[in-house]
Amino acid sequence: MLARFSLYGFLKNQRYYEPFMILLFLERGFSFTQIGLLVAFREICINLFEVPSGALADTYGRRRCMMLSFTSYIISFALFGSVKIYVSFFAAMFFFAIGEAFRTGTHKAMIFTWLRLQDRLDEKTRVYGFTRSWSKLGSAFSVLVAALFVIATESYSSVFYLSIAPYVLGIINFMQYPNELEGKIQGKITLRGVFDNLWSTLKMSLQIRHLRRLIVESMAFEGVFNAAKDYLQPVIKGMALALPLFIYMEDTRRNAIIVGVVYFILHLLSAWASRKSHRITQHAGGEEQGAVRIWKGALVVYLLLAVILYMKWYYLAIVGFMVLYIMQSLWRPILISRFDAYATETRGATVLSIESQAKSASTALVAPILGIAVDFVTTRGFGGGFWPVAATGAVIAFIMLATATLHRRQ
């Protein structure tokens, strides 16, 4: 099953459009504020469907929900590739959000169910980190394919169509999962049963102090990172325009080469970090201590990156974004493992969906704020236009470190 779990991650990350998403929006003439609103709409939709999707997975079957998720992704890819006007992108974002909502916590719960059946729960951080590394390897591979495709077609939008094929293969992969990974299905699905499971799990999440803290940490780290990470694309574009390389090429092809190289290296490093995340907990003396170390590192990186972006040192800024990606790959397996300690077998997907919903809510709040801030400082000439992205991350990291001490004393 480890091979099938890893194959899922590899196929799921064949998102050939991902390194070019913001560049596509900028090519269409959208402002960063408009882009932020699109991201916020996507995250709000994820938020609306996230927890009900986890409850549906726990009551109706996790494998079935994963197949529904991939079908929704396919519809969104077809829309992204075909639509051109701003309003139409909201429909594409809607179907993408459904795919995200039915996927995020569900597959993690399937992995933890398999570990329980194999009596290997003590390996959960290492195993999840291993399977997640294959996701990152999939991302590295997809960047090479996407860059070559953009160079050949001179189009950012065409890569969305290319993403459909691996998701069809992903649905076939789910068909091979054993029935016991569906979870303990609670008979015929009813709307009342879904919301009863949702309400009781949500109440449990608010009552358990450590679980509340984990939800806040997810909102702070993952939410801000998700809103900030794609600003790497315009940073790369800014660097590409300044480089005396491939100047004979059209801008789209030139950007594709630089983006491909940077993201390929980035995803390989992220894959390595994901596999090594369990060592952070071993050296730190536990998962809680490991999380604090990563928060300290994030604070330092965000502070340095804010200065670098203000000075428009885009070469160093790319390195800074890469370090943030690596830290997120170290962070994620540790966070998910900490969540699983408070989740029961029948509510595993629901608890993890609550985590993902909290992350989506944070991203929905932060994304338009960052977009407005970047547009504002760019038009007013307050240094390099992207420094508010890193400054926001630094403030959040400082708050989380300051409150971590208070949390441990309670």
C-alpha positions as CSV (number, residue, x, y, z in Angstrom):
1,M,0.0,0.0,0.0
2,L,2.9,2.4,0.5
3,A,3.5,2.2,-3.2
4,R,-0.2,3.1,-4.0
5,F,-0.1,5.9,-1.4
6,S,3.0,7.2,-3.0
7,L,1.6,6.9,-6.5
8,Y,-1.4,8.9,-5.4
9,G,0.9,11.7,-4.2
10,F,2.9,11.6,-7.4
11,L,-0.2,11.7,-9.7
12,K,-1.9,14.3,-7.5
13,N,1.0,16.7,-7.9
14,Q,1.0,16.5,-11.7
15,R,-0.3,20.0,-11.6
16,Y,1.5,21.4,-14.7
17,Y,-0.1,24.8,-14.3
18,E,1.0,25.4,-10.8
19,P,4.3,27.2,-11.4
20,F,2.6,29.4,-13.9
21,M,-0.8,30.2,-12.3
22,I,0.1,33.7,-11.2
23,L,1.9,34.4,-14.4
24,L,-1.3,33.3,-16.3
25,F,-3.4,35.8,-14.3
26,L,-0.9,38.6,-14.8
27,E,-0.8,37.8,-18.5
28,R,-4.6,38.2,-18.5
29,G,-4.2,41.7,-17.1
30,F,-5.4,40.9,-13.5
31,S,-4.1,43.0,-10.6
32,F,-2.7,41.4,-7.5
33,T,-5.9,42.5,-5.7
34,Q,-8.0,40.6,-8.3
35,I,-5.7,37.6,-8.0
36,G,-6.1,37.8,-4.2
37,L,-9.9,37.8,-4.5
38,L,-9.8,34.7,-6.7
39,V,-7.6,32.9,-4.2
40,A,-9.9,34.1,-1.4
41,F,-13.0,32.8,-3.2
42,R,-11.3,29.4,-3.8
43,E,-10.4,29.2,-0.1
44,I,-13.9,30.2,1.1
45,C,-15.4,27.5,-1.1
46,I,-13.0,25.0,0.3
47,N,-14.0,26.2,3.7
48,L,-17.7,25.7,3.1
49,F,-17.2,22.1,1.8
50,E,-14.2,21.0,3.9
51,V,-15.7,19.7,7.1
52,P,-18.9,18.3,5.5
53,S,-16.6,16.4,3.1
54,G,-14.7,14.8,5.9
55,A,-17.9,13.8,7.6
56,L,-19.2,12.4,4.3
57,A,-15.9,10.4,3.9
58,D,-16.3,9.0,7.4
59,T,-19.9,8.0,6.9
60,Y,-20.1,7.1,3.2
61,G,-16.5,6.0,2.3
62,R,-13.2,7.6,1.9
63,R,-12.2,6.0,-1.4
64,R,-15.5,7.1,-3.0
65,C,-14.9,10.7,-1.9
66,M,-11.4,10.7,-3.3
67,M,-12.7,9.6,-6.7
68,L,-15.3,12.4,-6.5
69,S,-12.5,14.8,-5.7
70,F,-10.4,13.9,-8.7
71,T,-13.4,14.2,-11.0
72,S,-14.0,17.7,-9.8
73,Y,-10.4,18.6,-10.4
74,I,-10.7,17.4,-14.0
75,I,-13.7,19.7,-14.6
76,S,-11.8,22.7,-13.1
77,F,-8.7,22.0,-15.3
78,A,-11.0,22.0,-18.4
79,L,-12.4,25.4,-17.3
80,F,-9.1,27.0,-16.5
81,G,-7.8,26.0,-19.9
82,S,-10.8,27.4,-21.9
83,V,-12.1,30.5,-20.1
84,K,-10.6,34.0,-20.6
85,I,-12.7,36.6,-18.8
86,Y,-12.2,37.3,-15.1
87,V,-15.6,36.3,-13.9
88,S,-15.4,32.9,-15.5
89,F,-12.3,32.0,-13.4
90,F,-14.6,31.9,-10.4
91,A,-16.4,28.9,-11.8
92,A,-13.0,27.1,-12.4
93,M,-12.0,28.0,-8.8
94,F,-15.3,26.6,-7.5
95,F,-14.7,23.1,-9.0
96,F,-11.1,23.2,-7.9
97,A,-12.3,24.0,-4.3
98,I,-14.6,21.0,-4.3
99,G,-11.7,18.8,-5.4
100,E,-9.5,20.2,-2.6
101,A,-12.2,19.9,0.0
102,F,-12.9,16.2,-0.7
103,R,-9.3,15.3,-0.8
104,T,-7.2,17.0,1.9
105,G,-8.1,15.2,5.2
106,T,-9.5,12.1,3.6
107,H,-6.4,10.5,2.2
108,K,-4.4,11.2,5.3
109,A,-7.0,9.4,7.3
110,M,-6.7,6.4,5.0
111,I,-3.0,6.3,5.6
112,F,-3.4,6.4,9.3
113,T,-6.1,3.7,9.1
114,W,-3.7,1.5,7.2
115,L,-1.0,2.1,9.9
116,R,-3.4,1.1,12.6
117,L,-4.3,-2.1,10.8
118,Q,-0.6,-2.8,10.4
119,D,0.2,-1.9,14.0
120,R,2.7,0.7,12.8
121,L,1.3,3.9,14.3
122,D,4.6,4.7,15.9
123,E,5.9,5.3,12.4
124,K,3.3,7.8,11.3
125,T,5.5,10.8,11.0
126,R,8.1,8.8,9.0
127,V,5.6,7.1,6.8
128,Y,3.6,10.2,6.0
129,G,6.8,12.1,5.4
130,F,7.9,9.3,2.9
131,T,4.6,9.4,1.0
132,R,4.6,13.2,0.9
133,S,8.1,13.1,-0.5
134,W,6.7,11.3,-3.5
135,S,4.3,14.1,-3.9
136,K,7.2,16.5,-4.0
137,L,9.0,14.3,-6.5
138,G,5.9,14.4,-8.6
139,S,5.9,18.2,-8.4
140,A,9.6,18.2,-9.6
141,F,8.7,16.0,-12.5
142,S,5.7,18.0,-13.4
143,V,7.7,21.2,-13.5
144,L,10.0,19.8,-16.2
145,V,7.0,18.6,-18.3
146,A,5.2,21.9,-17.8
147,A,8.2,24.0,-18.8
148,L,8.8,22.0,-21.9
149,F,5.1,22.3,-22.8
150,V,5.0,26.1,-22.3
151,I,8.2,26.5,-24.4
152,A,6.6,24.4,-27.2
153,T,3.2,26.1,-27.1
154,E,4.1,29.6,-25.8
155,S,0.9,29.4,-23.7
156,Y,0.3,29.2,-20.0
157,S,-3.3,28.1,-20.2
158,S,-2.7,25.0,-22.3
159,V,-0.9,23.2,-19.5
160,F,-4.3,22.8,-17.7
161,Y,-5.4,20.4,-20.3
162,L,-2.3,18.4,-19.8
163,S,-3.1,18.0,-16.1
164,I,-6.3,16.0,-16.9
165,A,-4.5,12.7,-17.9
166,P,-2.7,12.0,-14.6
167,Y,-5.9,12.7,-12.6
168,V,-7.7,10.0,-14.7
169,L,-4.9,7.6,-13.7
170,G,-5.4,8.7,-10.1
171,I,-9.0,7.6,-10.2
172,I,-7.9,4.2,-11.5
173,N,-5.4,4.0,-8.7
174,F,-8.1,4.5,-6.1
175,M,-10.1,1.6,-7.6
176,Q,-7.3,-0.7,-6.4
177,Y,-7.4,0.5,-2.7
178,P,-8.7,-2.3,-0.4
179,N,-12.2,-1.9,1.1
180,E,-11.0,-1.7,4.7
181,L,-9.5,1.7,4.0
182,E,-13.0,3.1,3.4
183,G,-13.1,3.5,7.1
184,K,-15.9,2.3,9.4
185,I,-18.8,3.3,7.2
186,Q,-21.9,4.0,9.4
187,G,-24.5,2.4,7.2
188,K,-26.7,4.3,4.8
189,I,-25.7,8.0,4.5
190,T,-28.2,10.6,5.7
191,L,-27.9,14.4,5.9
192,R,-28.6,14.3,9.6
193,G,-25.9,11.7,10.2
194,V,-23.3,13.7,8.4
195,F,-24.1,16.9,10.3
196,D,-24.3,15.0,13.6
197,N,-20.8,13.7,13.0
198,L,-19.7,17.1,11.9
199,W,-21.1,18.9,15.0
200,S,-19.8,16.4,17.6
201,T,-16.3,16.5,16.0
202,L,-16.3,20.2,15.8
203,K,-17.4,20.4,19.5
204,M,-14.6,18.0,20.4
205,S,-12.1,20.1,18.5
206,L,-13.1,23.2,20.5
207,Q,-13.1,21.5,23.9
208,I,-9.7,19.9,23.7
209,R,-7.1,22.6,24.5
210,H,-4.2,21.1,22.5
211,L,-6.5,20.5,19.5
212,R,-7.5,24.2,19.6
213,R,-3.9,25.2,19.6
214,L,-3.1,22.9,16.6
215,I,-5.9,24.5,14.6
216,V,-4.5,28.0,15.4
217,E,-1.0,26.8,14.4
218,S,-2.3,25.4,11.1
219,M,-4.0,28.7,10.3
220,A,-0.9,30.7,11.2
221,F,1.7,28.6,9.4
222,E,-0.1,26.9,6.5
223,G,-2.6,29.7,5.8
224,V,0.0,32.4,5.5
225,F,2.4,30.2,3.5
226,N,-0.3,29.3,1.0
227,A,-1.2,32.9,0.5
228,A,2.5,34.0,0.1
229,K,4.2,31.1,-1.7
230,D,2.9,31.9,-5.3
231,Y,4.6,35.4,-5.1
232,L,7.7,33.5,-6.0
233,Q,6.4,33.4,-9.6
234,P,6.5,37.2,-10.2
235,V,9.8,37.3,-8.3
236,I,11.3,34.8,-10.8
237,K,9.8,36.8,-13.6
238,G,11.5,39.9,-12.3
239,M,14.8,38.1,-12.1
240,A,14.4,36.5,-15.6
241,L,13.9,40.0,-17.2
242,A,17.2,41.2,-15.6
243,L,19.3,38.1,-16.7
244,P,21.2,38.4,-19.9
245,L,20.2,34.9,-20.8
246,F,18.0,33.6,-23.5
247,I,17.3,37.2,-24.6
248,Y,16.6,36.0,-28.1
249,M,13.6,34.1,-26.8
250,E,10.0,35.4,-26.4
251,D,9.2,36.3,-22.8
252,T,6.8,33.4,-22.2
253,R,9.5,30.8,-23.2
254,R,12.2,32.6,-21.3
255,N,10.1,32.7,-18.1
256,A,9.3,29.0,-18.6
257,I,12.9,28.0,-18.6
258,I,13.8,30.0,-15.4
259,V,10.6,28.9,-13.6
260,G,11.2,25.3,-14.6
261,V,14.8,25.3,-13.2
262,V,13.8,27.0,-9.9
263,Y,10.7,24.9,-9.2
264,F,12.5,21.7,-10.1
265,I,15.2,22.4,-7.6
266,L,12.6,23.6,-5.1
267,H,10.5,20.4,-5.2
268,L,13.5,18.1,-5.0
269,L,14.6,19.9,-1.8
270,S,11.1,19.7,-0.5
271,A,10.9,16.0,-1.1
272,W,14.2,15.6,0.8
273,A,12.9,17.7,3.6
274,S,9.6,15.8,3.9
275,R,11.5,12.5,4.3
276,K,13.7,13.9,7.0
277,S,11.0,15.6,9.0
278,H,10.9,12.8,11.5
279,R,14.5,13.6,12.4
280,I,13.5,17.1,13.6
281,T,11.3,15.5,16.2
282,Q,14.0,13.0,17.2
283,H,16.7,15.7,17.7
284,A,14.3,18.1,19.4
285,G,13.0,15.6,21.8
286,G,9.4,15.3,20.5
287,E,6.9,16.7,18.0
288,E,5.9,19.7,20.1
289,Q,9.6,20.8,20.5
290,G,10.2,20.1,16.8
291,A,7.4,22.4,15.9
292,V,8.8,25.2,18.0
293,R,12.1,24.9,16.3
294,I,10.5,25.3,12.9
295,W,8.6,28.4,14.1
296,K,11.8,30.0,15.1
297,G,13.4,29.2,11.7
298,A,10.3,30.7,10.0
299,L,10.6,33.9,11.9
300,V,14.2,34.4,10.9
301,V,13.6,33.6,7.2
302,Y,10.5,35.9,7.0
303,L,12.4,38.8,8.5
304,L,15.4,38.4,6.2
305,L,13.1,37.9,3.2
306,A,11.2,41.1,4.0
307,V,14.5,43.1,3.8
308,I,15.6,41.3,0.6
309,L,12.3,41.9,-1.2
310,Y,12.3,45.6,-0.1
311,M,15.8,46.0,-1.7
312,K,14.7,44.1,-4.8
313,W,17.5,41.5,-4.5
314,Y,15.5,38.9,-6.4
315,Y,18.3,36.4,-6.6
316,L,18.4,36.2,-2.8
317,A,14.6,36.4,-2.6
318,I,14.3,33.2,-4.6
319,V,16.6,31.4,-2.2
320,G,14.5,32.7,0.7
321,F,11.3,31.4,-0.8
322,M,13.0,28.0,-1.4
323,V,13.9,27.9,2.3
324,L,10.2,28.6,3.2
325,Y,9.1,25.7,1.0
326,I,11.6,23.4,2.7
327,M,10.4,24.5,6.1
328,Q,6.8,23.8,5.2
329,S,7.8,20.3,4.0
330,L,9.4,19.7,7.4
331,W,6.4,21.2,9.2
332,R,3.5,19.4,7.5
333,P,4.2,15.8,8.5
334,I,4.9,16.9,12.1
335,L,1.6,18.9,12.2
336,I,-0.5,16.0,10.8
337,S,1.1,13.6,13.2
338,R,0.2,15.9,16.1
339,F,-3.4,16.1,14.9
340,D,-3.7,12.3,14.6
341,A,-3.0,12.0,18.3
342,Y,-6.3,13.6,19.1
343,A,-8.4,11.9,16.3
344,T,-10.4,8.7,16.8
345,E,-10.7,6.1,14.0
346,T,-14.3,7.0,13.1
347,R,-13.5,10.8,13.0
348,G,-10.1,10.9,11.6
349,A,-11.0,12.4,8.2
350,T,-13.4,14.9,9.9
351,V,-10.7,16.2,12.3
352,L,-8.2,16.6,9.5
353,S,-10.8,18.3,7.4
354,I,-11.4,20.8,10.3
355,E,-7.6,21.5,10.2
356,S,-7.7,22.0,6.4
357,Q,-10.8,24.2,6.8
358,A,-9.0,26.4,9.3
359,K,-6.1,26.7,7.0
360,S,-8.4,27.6,4.1
361,A,-10.1,30.3,6.2
362,S,-6.7,31.8,7.1
363,T,-5.6,31.8,3.4
364,A,-9.0,33.4,2.4
365,L,-8.4,36.2,4.8
366,V,-4.7,36.8,4.1
367,A,-4.6,36.5,0.3
368,P,-6.7,39.6,-0.6
369,I,-4.9,41.6,2.1
370,L,-1.5,40.7,0.6
371,G,-2.8,41.5,-2.9
372,I,-4.0,44.9,-1.8
373,A,-0.8,45.6,0.1
374,V,1.4,44.6,-2.8
375,D,-0.6,46.8,-5.3
376,F,-0.4,49.7,-2.8
377,V,3.3,49.7,-2.1
378,T,4.0,49.1,-5.8
379,T,2.0,52.1,-7.0
380,R,3.3,54.3,-4.1
381,G,7.0,53.2,-4.7
382,F,7.6,52.0,-1.2
383,G,10.6,49.7,-2.1
384,G,10.2,46.4,-3.8
385,G,6.5,45.6,-4.1
386,F,6.5,42.1,-2.5
387,W,8.0,42.9,0.9
388,P,4.6,43.0,2.7
389,V,4.3,39.3,1.9
390,A,7.3,38.4,4.1
391,A,6.6,41.1,6.7
392,T,3.1,39.5,7.3
393,G,4.7,36.1,7.8
394,A,7.3,37.5,10.3
395,V,4.5,39.1,12.4
396,I,2.5,35.9,12.5
397,A,5.6,33.7,13.4
398,F,6.5,36.1,16.2
399,I,3.0,35.9,17.7
400,M,2.9,32.1,17.5
401,L,6.3,31.8,19.3
402,A,5.2,34.3,22.0
403,T,2.0,32.4,22.7
404,A,3.7,29.0,22.6
405,T,5.2,29.6,26.0
406,L,1.9,30.6,27.5
407,H,0.3,27.5,26.0
408,R,2.8,25.2,27.6
409,R,2.4,26.8,31.0
410,Q,-1.4,26.2,31.0
